Amino acid sequence: MPVCRKFTRKEVIEMQDEQSSIRAIPRPTLERLPKYLNYLRAKSEQGQTQTSAVSIAQDMQLTSIQVRKDLAFITSGKPRVGHDILQLIERLENFLQCNNNTRDAVLVGAGHLGKALLSYGGFDNYKLRILAAFDSDESLAGTSIHGKPVYHNSRLSELTARLNAMIGIIAVPAPNAQSVCDALVKGGIKGILNFAPVYLSVPKGVIVRNEDIAASMALLANSIQETCALSSEDDE
């Protein structure tokens, strides 16, 4: 089990400053920044050294105006000159804290979705690490999944506090999500990634990000239907 540590006053102030900066940026922009980072990393691996808002917009199916506005939050690059890819990657990594200390998380719900998340290697790119999993199934307690120890939910608050985790991932059925959320908050969690199809009630200072996969698929299907309908009208 990782050794717990207390944050220094300097670290607390830095985190508060980072939170203030993040709150000043529109959420849609925040959601696009990691996508820009993945895109630029791929371009760099291909040997490309320079890019522009126009090129990024074309490849990512955005508008150049939107890309310029997004990047303006993290860089003072000159749009007409373009951007050095490595410098842009560095600024995005610094903003997203990819070069800072690893941010630790715990996951609740070791079912199919939970196991998939535990095996996902993409978290490493953003210095995110799942330390442990929790589940209500007593037969899973004491086992490990993809190298992560599994504990019973009854120890959620206790171990979350001892692990000093910052993020809680909820992958349980909707009826159990709120009680799990409460236990995570009691254990000191400051951010929750919620995969349960239900809205959670949390105290001030705790951030919740909802990820409803079924709803996203429904929206995608609806968008496909609209696109097909427009295409049919154009063909007439």
VENFEN-V879533 format. One line per field, one symbol per residue. ss: DSSP state (H for helix, E for strand, - for the rest). A space follows every 50 residues. Layout:
ss = ???
This chain:
ss = --------HHHHHHHHHHHHHHH---HHHHHHHHHHHHHHHHHHH----E E-HHHHHHHH---HHHHHHHHH----------EEHHHHHHHHHHH----- --EEEEEE---HHHHHHHH--HHHHH-EEEEEEEE--HHH---EE--EEE EEHHHHHHHHHHH---EEEE---HHHHHHHHHHHHH----EEEE------ ------EEEE--HHHHHHHHHHHHHHHHHHHHHHH-
